[in-house]
Amino acid sequence: MHKYLRYAIIVCVAFMSNLIIAQPDSLYFQKEKVEEIQLGWRTKKEAGLYLNQVSFTNWNAGGTNSISGIISAKGSAKYKQSNWFWNSNINLRYGLNKQEGRDTRKTEDVIEITSNIGLEKNPQSNWFYSARFSFNTQFANGFNYPNRDEAISKFMAPGYMFFGLGMEYGRHIDEMSFYASPFTFKTTFVLDDDLANRGAFGVQPAIYDLEGNILREGKKVRQELGILLTHQVEGELFENIKASSLLRLYTDYINNFGNIDVDWELNIDMKVNKYVRATLGSHLRYDNDIKSEVETNDMTNEEIIIEGPKLQWKQILGVGVVVDLDSLINVNTSP
Protein backbone atom coordinates (compact mmCIF):
# COMPACT_ATOMS: atom_id res chain seq x y z
CA MET A 1 0.00 0.00 0.00
CA HIS A 2 2.86 2.36 0.79
CA LYS A 3 4.43 2.15 -2.66
CA TYR A 4 1.11 2.56 -4.50
CA LEU A 5 0.39 5.68 -2.45
CA ARG A 6 3.76 7.04 -3.53
CA TYR A 7 2.95 6.36 -7.20
CA ALA A 8 -0.42 8.08 -6.82
CA ILE A 9 1.17 11.20 -5.31
CA ILE A 10 3.77 11.41 -8.11
CA VAL A 11 1.17 10.99 -10.84
CA CYS A 12 -1.23 13.49 -9.27
CA VAL A 13 1.49 16.14 -8.92
CA ALA A 14 2.56 15.60 -12.53
CA PHE A 15 -0.94 15.90 -13.93
CA MET A 16 -1.69 18.96 -11.82
CA SER A 17 1.43 20.63 -13.19
CA ASN A 18 0.35 19.76 -16.72
CA LEU A 19 -3.07 21.28 -16.12
CA ILE A 20 -1.54 24.47 -14.75
CA ILE A 21 0.63 24.88 -17.85
CA ALA A 22 -2.16 24.03 -20.27
CA GLN A 23 -4.31 26.79 -21.69
CA PRO A 24 -8.00 26.46 -20.83
CA ASP A 25 -9.06 25.98 -24.45
CA SER A 26 -6.64 23.15 -25.02
CA LEU A 27 -7.43 21.64 -21.62
CA TYR A 28 -11.08 21.13 -22.47
CA PHE A 29 -10.37 20.18 -26.07
CA GLN A 30 -12.11 23.25 -27.48
CA LYS A 31 -9.26 24.90 -29.32
CA GLU A 32 -10.14 25.73 -32.90
CA LYS A 33 -8.42 23.69 -35.55
CA VAL A 34 -5.81 25.36 -37.68
CA GLU A 35 -7.32 25.81 -41.12
CA GLU A 36 -4.08 26.09 -43.06
CA ILE A 37 -1.47 23.50 -42.21
CA GLN A 38 1.93 23.70 -43.84
CA LEU A 39 2.63 20.58 -45.90
CA GLY A 40 5.99 19.02 -46.62
CA TRP A 41 9.13 19.24 -44.50
CA ARG A 42 9.80 21.60 -41.60
CA THR A 43 13.12 21.41 -39.77
CA LYS A 44 14.66 23.17 -36.80
CA LYS A 45 18.17 22.98 -35.34
CA GLU A 46 19.72 24.80 -32.42
CA ALA A 47 22.81 24.56 -30.22
CA GLY A 48 23.47 26.03 -26.80
CA LEU A 49 26.16 26.51 -24.20
CA TYR A 50 25.32 27.14 -20.54
CA LEU A 51 28.05 28.22 -18.11
CA ASN A 52 28.21 28.80 -14.37
CA GLN A 53 31.29 30.06 -12.49
CA VAL A 54 31.85 30.85 -8.80
CA SER A 55 35.08 32.31 -7.40
CA PHE A 56 36.00 33.31 -3.83
CA THR A 57 38.86 35.50 -2.58
CA ASN A 58 39.17 36.08 1.18
CA TRP A 59 35.45 35.36 1.51
CA ASN A 60 34.79 34.92 5.20
CA ALA A 61 31.58 32.95 4.63
CA GLY A 62 33.62 30.26 2.89
CA GLY A 63 33.05 28.50 -0.38
CA THR A 64 34.70 26.50 -3.13
CA ASN A 65 35.78 27.86 -6.50
CA SER A 66 33.97 26.04 -9.28
CA ILE A 67 33.12 26.21 -12.94
CA SER A 68 30.54 24.16 -14.81
CA GLY A 69 29.11 24.03 -18.27
CA ILE A 70 26.49 22.20 -20.32
CA ILE A 71 26.58 21.94 -24.09
CA SER A 72 23.37 21.03 -25.86
CA ALA A 73 22.08 20.41 -29.36
CA LYS A 74 18.53 19.87 -30.55
CA GLY A 75 17.05 19.04 -33.89
CA SER A 76 13.60 18.28 -35.24
CA ALA A 77 12.20 17.23 -38.60
CA LYS A 78 8.48 17.24 -39.31
CA TYR A 79 6.79 15.99 -42.46
CA LYS A 80 3.10 16.53 -43.19
CA GLN A 81 0.78 15.28 -45.90
CA SER A 82 -2.98 15.47 -46.23
CA ASN A 83 -3.86 12.74 -43.73
CA TRP A 84 -0.60 11.56 -42.19
CA PHE A 85 2.57 12.98 -40.68
CA TRP A 86 6.00 11.97 -39.42
CA ASN A 87 7.77 13.84 -36.61
CA SER A 88 11.30 13.12 -35.36
CA ASN A 89 13.47 14.77 -32.71
CA ILE A 90 17.01 14.40 -31.40
CA ASN A 91 18.24 15.86 -28.12
CA LEU A 92 21.89 15.81 -27.03
CA ARG A 93 23.27 17.23 -23.76
CA TYR A 94 26.54 16.87 -21.91
CA GLY A 95 27.77 18.77 -18.85
CA LEU A 96 30.83 18.87 -16.59
CA ASN A 97 31.64 20.50 -13.27
CA LYS A 98 35.10 21.30 -11.87
CA GLN A 99 35.52 22.28 -8.23
CA GLU A 100 38.76 23.34 -6.62
CA GLY A 101 40.46 20.34 -5.04
CA ARG A 102 38.23 17.80 -6.82
CA ASP A 103 38.34 15.90 -10.07
CA THR A 104 36.03 16.85 -12.90
CA ARG A 105 32.56 15.41 -12.50
CA LYS A 106 29.75 14.81 -14.94
CA THR A 107 26.52 16.73 -14.36
CA GLU A 108 24.50 15.99 -17.51
CA ASP A 109 24.58 13.24 -20.11
CA VAL A 110 21.72 12.61 -22.53
CA ILE A 111 21.30 11.01 -25.95
CA GLU A 112 17.62 10.94 -26.88
CA ILE A 113 15.91 10.17 -30.18
CA THR A 114 12.13 10.09 -30.71
CA SER A 115 10.05 9.51 -33.80
CA ASN A 116 6.32 9.07 -34.35
CA ILE A 117 4.05 8.54 -37.34
CA GLY A 118 0.38 9.45 -37.24
CA LEU A 119 -2.51 8.54 -39.52
CA GLU A 120 -5.66 10.64 -39.52
CA LYS A 121 -8.76 8.66 -40.51
CA ASN A 122 -11.30 11.39 -39.81
CA PRO A 123 -10.23 14.99 -40.56
CA GLN A 124 -12.97 16.28 -38.24
CA SER A 125 -11.57 14.46 -35.20
CA ASN A 126 -8.55 15.11 -33.02
CA TRP A 127 -8.00 11.37 -32.55
CA PHE A 128 -5.56 9.57 -34.83
CA TYR A 129 -3.62 6.33 -35.01
CA SER A 130 0.01 6.61 -33.98
CA ALA A 131 3.19 4.53 -33.96
CA ARG A 132 5.97 5.76 -31.66
CA PHE A 133 9.66 4.96 -31.35
CA SER A 134 12.10 6.30 -28.80
CA PHE A 135 15.68 5.54 -27.82
CA ASN A 136 17.94 7.01 -25.15
CA THR A 137 21.31 6.33 -23.59
CA GLN A 138 24.38 8.36 -22.52
CA PHE A 139 27.78 9.41 -23.85
CA ALA A 140 30.22 8.63 -21.03
CA ASN A 141 30.66 6.52 -17.90
CA GLY A 142 28.71 7.47 -14.79
CA PHE A 143 30.07 7.15 -11.25
CA ASN A 144 28.75 7.28 -7.73
CA TYR A 145 31.08 10.11 -6.70
CA PRO A 146 33.58 10.31 -5.06
CA ASN A 147 34.13 6.66 -6.09
CA ARG A 148 35.64 6.78 -9.58
CA ASP A 149 37.02 3.24 -9.64
CA GLU A 150 33.85 1.46 -10.73
CA ALA A 151 31.36 2.83 -13.24
CA ILE A 152 27.67 2.45 -12.41
CA SER A 153 26.58 3.22 -16.00
CA LYS A 154 28.15 3.45 -19.44
CA PHE A 155 27.27 4.07 -23.08
CA MET A 156 24.47 1.60 -23.92
CA ALA A 157 24.50 0.43 -20.32
CA PRO A 158 21.76 1.23 -20.00
CA GLY A 159 20.09 1.97 -23.30
CA TYR A 160 16.31 2.05 -23.58
CA MET A 161 14.22 1.53 -26.69
CA PHE A 162 10.43 1.83 -26.86
CA PHE A 163 8.19 0.97 -29.78
CA GLY A 164 4.43 0.98 -29.60
CA LEU A 165 1.15 1.32 -31.45
CA GLY A 166 -1.76 3.31 -30.11
CA MET A 167 -4.04 6.32 -30.35
CA GLU A 168 -3.22 9.96 -29.76
CA TYR A 169 -5.39 12.97 -29.03
CA GLY A 170 -4.19 16.40 -30.03
CA ARG A 171 -3.70 16.20 -33.79
CA HIS A 172 -4.71 19.85 -34.23
CA ILE A 173 -3.68 21.07 -30.80
CA ASP A 174 -0.01 22.06 -30.82
CA GLU A 175 0.16 22.80 -27.10
CA MET A 176 -1.11 19.46 -25.82
CA SER A 177 -1.31 15.77 -26.69
CA PHE A 178 -2.34 12.57 -24.95
CA TYR A 179 -1.05 9.20 -26.18
CA ALA A 180 -2.19 5.73 -25.11
CA SER A 181 -0.56 2.53 -26.33
CA PRO A 182 -1.81 -0.86 -25.06
CA PHE A 183 1.03 -2.58 -26.91
CA THR A 184 4.44 -1.05 -26.26
CA PHE A 185 7.66 -3.04 -26.42
CA LYS A 186 10.39 -1.88 -24.04
CA THR A 187 13.93 -3.14 -24.59
CA THR A 188 16.67 -2.51 -22.04
CA PHE A 189 20.27 -2.85 -23.23
CA VAL A 190 23.19 -3.39 -20.84
CA LEU A 191 26.08 -3.90 -23.27
CA ASP A 192 28.79 -4.11 -20.63
CA ASP A 193 30.00 -7.39 -19.18
CA ASP A 194 30.52 -6.22 -15.60
CA LEU A 195 27.18 -4.43 -15.31
CA ALA A 196 25.32 -7.26 -17.06
CA ASN A 197 26.86 -9.86 -14.74
CA ARG A 198 25.72 -7.78 -11.76
CA GLY A 199 22.17 -7.71 -13.11
CA ALA A 200 22.13 -3.92 -13.40
CA PHE A 201 19.02 -2.16 -14.73
CA GLY A 202 16.84 -5.26 -14.48
CA VAL A 203 18.67 -7.75 -16.72
CA GLN A 204 19.26 -11.30 -15.49
CA PRO A 205 22.54 -11.45 -13.51
CA ALA A 206 25.28 -13.99 -14.02
CA ILE A 207 25.23 -17.34 -12.21
CA TYR A 208 28.34 -18.23 -10.18
CA ASP A 209 29.59 -21.42 -8.58
CA LEU A 210 30.70 -21.63 -4.95
CA GLU A 211 34.21 -20.54 -5.91
CA GLY A 212 33.03 -17.43 -7.72
CA ASN A 213 33.48 -18.73 -11.25
CA ILE A 214 30.86 -17.67 -13.80
CA LEU A 215 28.65 -20.54 -14.91
CA ARG A 216 26.42 -18.35 -17.07
CA GLU A 217 27.05 -14.83 -18.26
CA GLY A 218 24.54 -12.16 -17.36
CA LYS A 219 21.93 -11.27 -19.94
CA LYS A 220 22.58 -8.04 -21.86
CA VAL A 221 19.06 -7.48 -23.13
CA ARG A 222 15.73 -7.39 -21.31
CA GLN A 223 12.43 -7.18 -23.21
CA GLU A 224 9.02 -6.23 -21.88
CA LEU A 225 5.52 -5.72 -23.28
CA GLY A 226 3.22 -3.33 -21.53
CA ILE A 227 1.03 -0.23 -21.52
CA LEU A 228 2.44 3.24 -22.16
CA LEU A 229 0.61 6.48 -21.40
CA THR A 230 2.13 9.87 -22.17
CA HIS A 231 0.81 13.37 -21.61
CA GLN A 232 2.65 16.34 -23.11
CA VAL A 233 1.70 19.98 -22.66
CA GLU A 234 3.42 23.29 -23.24
CA GLY A 235 2.37 26.89 -22.91
CA GLU A 236 3.43 30.46 -22.21
CA LEU A 237 3.27 31.33 -18.51
CA PHE A 238 4.26 34.96 -19.02
CA GLU A 239 5.75 36.97 -21.86
CA ASN A 240 9.01 35.28 -23.00
CA ILE A 241 8.59 32.55 -20.35
CA LYS A 242 7.50 29.17 -21.65
CA ALA A 243 6.95 25.91 -19.79
CA SER A 244 6.70 22.35 -21.04
CA SER A 245 5.90 19.10 -19.30
CA LEU A 246 6.19 15.51 -20.51
CA LEU A 247 4.86 12.67 -18.36
CA ARG A 248 5.38 8.99 -19.24
CA LEU A 249 3.76 6.11 -17.35
CA TYR A 250 4.63 2.48 -18.19
CA THR A 251 3.68 -0.87 -16.68
CA ASP A 252 4.62 -4.34 -17.89
CA TYR A 253 1.97 -7.00 -18.46
CA ILE A 254 4.05 -9.95 -17.24
CA ASN A 255 6.43 -8.60 -14.58
CA ASN A 256 4.62 -6.88 -11.69
CA PHE A 257 1.65 -5.56 -13.64
CA GLY A 258 0.41 -2.38 -11.98
CA ASN A 259 3.89 -1.44 -10.79
CA ILE A 260 4.23 1.84 -12.68
CA ASP A 261 7.47 3.29 -14.03
CA VAL A 262 7.28 7.09 -13.91
CA ASP A 263 9.29 9.51 -16.06
CA TRP A 264 8.38 13.19 -15.74
CA GLU A 265 10.27 16.13 -17.24
CA LEU A 266 9.33 19.73 -16.48
CA ASN A 267 11.22 22.59 -18.15
CA ILE A 268 10.88 26.37 -17.97
CA ASP A 269 12.55 28.40 -20.72
CA MET A 270 13.08 32.13 -20.09
CA LYS A 271 14.11 34.16 -23.13
CA VAL A 272 16.24 37.21 -22.34
CA ASN A 273 16.85 38.20 -25.97
CA LYS A 274 17.45 36.55 -29.33
CA TYR A 275 20.46 34.59 -28.09
CA VAL A 276 20.51 34.59 -24.27
CA ARG A 277 18.26 32.20 -22.38
CA ALA A 278 17.82 30.91 -18.87
CA THR A 279 16.46 27.44 -18.22
CA LEU A 280 15.08 25.71 -15.15
CA GLY A 281 14.55 21.99 -15.41
CA SER A 282 13.34 19.13 -13.26
CA HIS A 283 13.50 15.44 -14.14
CA LEU A 284 11.81 12.94 -11.84
CA ARG A 285 12.09 9.21 -12.46
CA TYR A 286 11.06 5.97 -10.77
CA ASP A 287 11.96 2.63 -12.36
CA ASN A 288 11.36 -0.60 -10.47
CA ASP A 289 14.13 -2.34 -12.43
CA ILE A 290 16.85 0.05 -11.19
CA LYS A 291 17.99 -1.12 -7.77
CA SER A 292 20.22 0.92 -5.46
CA GLU A 293 23.52 -0.30 -4.05
CA VAL A 294 24.77 0.55 -0.57
CA GLU A 295 28.28 -0.15 0.68
CA THR A 296 28.53 -1.33 4.29
CA ASN A 297 31.62 -1.50 6.48
CA ASP A 298 31.31 -3.16 9.87
CA MET A 299 35.07 -2.86 10.63
CA THR A 300 35.60 -6.49 9.59
CA ASN A 301 34.66 -6.62 5.93
CA GLU A 302 33.05 -4.55 3.21
CA GLU A 303 30.08 -5.67 1.20
CA ILE A 304 27.52 -4.21 -1.16
CA ILE A 305 23.86 -4.58 -0.27
CA ILE A 306 21.26 -4.33 -3.03
CA GLU A 307 18.28 -2.31 -1.88
CA GLY A 308 14.98 -1.60 -3.62
CA PRO A 309 14.40 1.07 -6.25
CA LYS A 310 14.38 4.70 -5.18
CA LEU A 311 12.89 7.90 -6.50
CA GLN A 312 15.40 9.72 -8.74
CA TRP A 313 15.35 13.49 -9.10
CA LYS A 314 17.56 15.82 -11.13
CA GLN A 315 17.39 19.63 -11.18
CA ILE A 316 19.06 21.99 -13.64
CA LEU A 317 19.39 25.77 -13.60
CA GLY A 318 21.44 27.47 -16.27
CA VAL A 319 21.99 30.69 -18.18
CA GLY A 320 23.63 30.57 -21.56
CA VAL A 321 23.71 31.29 -25.26
CA VAL A 322 21.43 29.45 -27.67
CA VAL A 323 21.85 29.78 -31.44
CA ASP A 324 19.18 28.93 -33.98
CA LEU A 325 21.28 27.16 -36.61
CA ASP A 326 18.59 27.44 -39.30
CA SER A 327 18.49 31.23 -38.96
CA LEU A 328 22.28 31.39 -38.98
CA ILE A 329 22.48 29.32 -42.16
CA ASN A 330 19.85 31.44 -43.86
CA VAL A 331 21.73 34.63 -42.99
CA ASN A 332 25.04 33.28 -44.30
CA THR A 333 23.51 32.04 -47.56
CA SER A 334 21.35 35.06 -48.29
CA PRO A 335 22.55 37.26 -51.22
C-alpha positions in Angstrom: 0.0 0.0 0.0 2.9 2.4 0.8 4.4 2.1 -2.7 1.1 2.6 -4.5 0.4 5.7 -2.4 3.8 7.0 -3.5 2.9 6.4 -7.2 -0.4 8.1 -6.8 1.2 11.2 -5.3 3.8 11.4 -8.1 1.2 11.0 -10.8 -1.2 13.5 -9.3 1.5 16.1 -8.9 2.6 15.6 -12.5 -0.9 15.9 -13.9 -1.7 19.0 -11.8 1.4 20.6 -13.2 0.3 19.8 -16.7 -3.1 21.3 -16.1 -1.5 24.5 -14.8 0.6 24.9 -17.8 -2.2 24.0 -20.3 -4.3 26.8 -21.7 -8.0 26.5 -20.8 -9.1 26.0 -24.4 -6.6 23.2 -25.0 -7.4 21.6 -21.6 -11.1 21.1 -22.5 -10.4 20.2 -26.1 -12.1 23.2 -27.5 -9.3 24.9 -29.3 -10.1 25.7 -32.9 -8.4 23.7 -35.5 -5.8 25.4 -37.7 -7.3 25.8 -41.1 -4.1 26.1 -43.1 -1.5 23.5 -42.2 1.9 23.7 -43.8 2.6 20.6 -45.9 6.0 19.0 -46.6 9.1 19.2 -44.5 9.8 21.6 -41.6 13.1 21.4 -39.8 14.7 23.2 -36.8 18.2 23.0 -35.3 19.7 24.8 -32.4 22.8 24.6 -30.2 23.5 26.0 -26.8 26.2 26.5 -24.2 25.3 27.1 -20.5 28.1 28.2 -18.1 28.2 28.8 -14.4 31.3 30.1 -12.5 31.8 30.8 -8.8 35.1 32.3 -7.4 36.0 33.3 -3.8 38.9 35.5 -2.6 39.2 36.1 1.2 35.5 35.4 1.5 34.8 34.9 5.2 31.6 33.0 4.6 33.6 30.3 2.9 33.1 28.5 -0.4 34.7 26.5 -3.1 35.8 27.9 -6.5 34.0 26.0 -9.3 33.1 26.2 -12.9 30.5 24.2 -14.8 29.1 24.0 -18.3 26.5 22.2 -20.3 26.6 21.9 -24.1 23.4 21.0 -25.9 22.1 20.4 -29.4 18.5 19.9 -30.6 17.1 19.0 -33.9 13.6 18.3 -35.2 12.2 17.2 -38.6 8.5 17.2 -39.3 6.8 16.0 -42.5 3.1 16.5 -43.2 0.8 15.3 -45.9 -3.0 15.5 -46.2 -3.9 12.7 -43.7 -0.6 11.6 -42.2 2.6 13.0 -40.7 6.0 12.0 -39.4 7.8 13.8 -36.6 11.3 13.1 -35.4 13.5 14.8 -32.7 17.0 14.4 -31.4 18.2 15.9 -28.1 21.9 15.8 -27.0 23.3 17.2 -23.8 26.5 16.9 -21.9 27.8 18.8 -18.9 30.8 18.9 -16.6 31.6 20.5 -13.3 35.1 21.3 -11.9 35.5 22.3 -8.2 38.8 23.3 -6.6 40.5 20.3 -5.0 38.2 17.8 -6.8 38.3 15.9 -10.1 36.0 16.9 -12.9 32.6 15.4 -12.5 29.7 14.8 -14.9 26.5 16.7 -14.4 24.5 16.0 -17.5 24.6 13.2 -20.1 21.7 12.6 -22.5 21.3 11.0 -26.0 17.6 10.9 -26.9 15.9 10.2 -30.2 12.1 10.1 -30.7 10.0 9.5 -33.8 6.3 9.1 -34.3 4.1 8.5 -37.3 0.4 9.5 -37.2 -2.5 8.5 -39.5 -5.7 10.6 -39.5 -8.8 8.7 -40.5 -11.3 11.4 -39.8 -10.2 15.0 -40.6 -13.0 16.3 -38.2 -11.6 14.5 -35.2 -8.5 15.1 -33.0 -8.0 11.4 -32.5 -5.6 9.6 -34.8 -3.6 6.3 -35.0 0.0 6.6 -34.0 3.2 4.5 -34.0 6.0 5.8 -31.7 9.7 5.0 -31.3 12.1 6.3 -28.8 15.7 5.5 -27.8 17.9 7.0 -25.2 21.3 6.3 -23.6 24.4 8.4 -22.5 27.8 9.4 -23.9 30.2 8.6 -21.0 30.7 6.5 -17.9 28.7 7.5 -14.8 30.1 7.1 -11.3 28.7 7.3 -7.7 31.1 10.1 -6.7 33.6 10.3 -5.1 34.1 6.7 -6.1 35.6 6.8 -9.6 37.0 3.2 -9.6 33.9 1.5 -10.7 31.4 2.8 -13.2 27.7 2.4 -12.4 26.6 3.2 -16.0 28.1 3.5 -19.4 27.3 4.1 -23.1 24.5 1.6 -23.9 24.5 0.4 -20.3 21.8 1.2 -20.0 20.1 2.0 -23.3 16.3 2.1 -23.6 14.2 1.5 -26.7 10.4 1.8 -26.9 8.2 1.0 -29.8 4.4 1.0 -29.6 1.1 1.3 -31.4 -1.8 3.3 -30.1 -4.0 6.3 -30.3 -3.2 10.0 -29.8 -5.4 13.0 -29.0 -4.2 16.4 -30.0 -3.7 16.2 -33.8 -4.7 19.9 -34.2 -3.7 21.1 -30.8 0.0 22.1 -30.8 0.2 22.8 -27.1 -1.1 19.5 -25.8 -1.3 15.8 -26.7 -2.3 12.6 -25.0 -1.1 9.2 -26.2 -2.2 5.7 -25.1 -0.6 2.5 -26.3 -1.8 -0.9 -25.1 1.0 -2.6 -26.9 4.4 -1.1 -26.3 7.7 -3.0 -26.4 10.4 -1.9 -24.0 13.9 -3.1 -24.6 16.7 -2.5 -22.0 20.3 -2.9 -23.2 23.2 -3.4 -20.8 26.1 -3.9 -23.3 28.8 -4.1 -20.6 30.0 -7.4 -19.2 30.5 -6.2 -15.6 27.2 -4.4 -15.3 25.3 -7.3 -17.1 26.9 -9.9 -14.7 25.7 -7.8 -11.8 22.2 -7.7 -13.1 22.1 -3.9 -13.4 19.0 -2.2 -14.7 16.8 -5.3 -14.5 18.7 -7.8 -16.7 19.3 -11.3 -15.5 22.5 -11.4 -13.5 25.3 -14.0 -14.0 25.2 -17.3 -12.2 28.3 -18.2 -10.2 29.6 -21.4 -8.6 30.7 -21.6 -5.0 34.2 -20.5 -5.9 33.0 -17.4 -7.7 33.5 -18.7 -11.3 30.9 -17.7 -13.8 28.6 -20.5 -14.9 26.4 -18.4 -17.1 27.0 -14.8 -18.3 24.5 -12.2 -17.4 21.9 -11.3 -19.9 22.6 -8.0 -21.9 19.1 -7.5 -23.1 15.7 -7.4 -21.3 12.4 -7.2 -23.2 9.0 -6.2 -21.9 5.5 -5.7 -23.3 3.2 -3.3 -21.5 1.0 -0.2 -21.5 2.4 3.2 -22.2 0.6 6.5 -21.4 2.1 9.9 -22.2 0.8 13.4 -21.6 2.6 16.3 -23.1 1.7 20.0 -22.7 3.4 23.3 -23.2 2.4 26.9 -22.9 3.4 30.5 -22.2 3.3 31.3 -18.5 4.3 35.0 -19.0 5.7 37.0 -21.9 9.0 35.3 -23.0 8.6 32.6 -20.3 7.5 29.2 -21.6 7.0 25.9 -19.8 6.7 22.3 -21.0 5.9 19.1 -19.3 6.2 15.5 -20.5 4.9 12.7 -18.4 5.4 9.0 -19.2 3.8 6.1 -17.3 4.6 2.5 -18.2 3.7 -0.9 -16.7 4.6 -4.3 -17.9 2.0 -7.0 -18.5 4.0 -9.9 -17.2 6.4 -8.6 -14.6 4.6 -6.9 -11.7 1.6 -5.6 -13.6 0.4 -2.4 -12.0 3.9 -1.4 -10.8 4.2 1.8 -12.7 7.5 3.3 -14.0 7.3 7.1 -13.9 9.3 9.5 -16.1 8.4 13.2 -15.7 10.3 16.1 -17.2 9.3 19.7 -16.5 11.2 22.6 -18.1 10.9 26.4 -18.0 12.5 28.4 -20.7 13.1 32.1 -20.1 14.1 34.2 -23.1 16.2 37.2 -22.3 16.8 38.2 -26.0 17.4 36.5 -29.3 20.5 34.6 -28.1 20.5 34.6 -24.3 18.3 32.2 -22.4 17.8 30.9 -18.9 16.5 27.4 -18.2 15.1 25.7 -15.2 14.6 22.0 -15.4 13.3 19.1 -13.3 13.5 15.4 -14.1 11.8 12.9 -11.8 12.1 9.2 -12.5 11.1 6.0 -10.8 12.0 2.6 -12.4 11.4 -0.6 -10.5 14.1 -2.3 -12.4 16.9 0.0 -11.2 18.0 -1.1 -7.8 20.2 0.9 -5.5 23.5 -0.3 -4.1 24.8 0.6 -0.6 28.3 -0.2 0.7 28.5 -1.3 4.3 31.6 -1.5 6.5 31.3 -3.2 9.9 35.1 -2.9 10.6 35.6 -6.5 9.6 34.7 -6.6 5.9 33.1 -4.6 3.2 30.1 -5.7 1.2 27.5 -4.2 -1.2 23.9 -4.6 -0.3 21.3 -4.3 -3.0 18.3 -2.3 -1.9 15.0 -1.6 -3.6 14.4 1.1 -6.3 14.4 4.7 -5.2 12.9 7.9 -6.5 15.4 9.7 -8.7 15.3 13.5 -9.1 17.6 15.8 -11.1 17.4 19.6 -11.2 19.1 22.0 -13.6 19.4 25.8 -13.6 21.4 27.5 -16.3 22.0 30.7 -18.2 23.6 30.6 -21.6 23.7 31.3 -25.3 21.4 29.4 -27.7 21.9 29.8 -31.4 19.2 28.9 -34.0 21.3 27.2 -36.6 18.6 27.4 -39.3 18.5 31.2 -39.0 22.3 31.4 -39.0 22.5 29.3 -42.2 19.8 31.4 -43.9 21.7 34.6 -43.0 25.0 33.3 -44.3 23.5 32.0 -47.6 21.3 35.1 -48.3 22.6 37.3 -51.2 
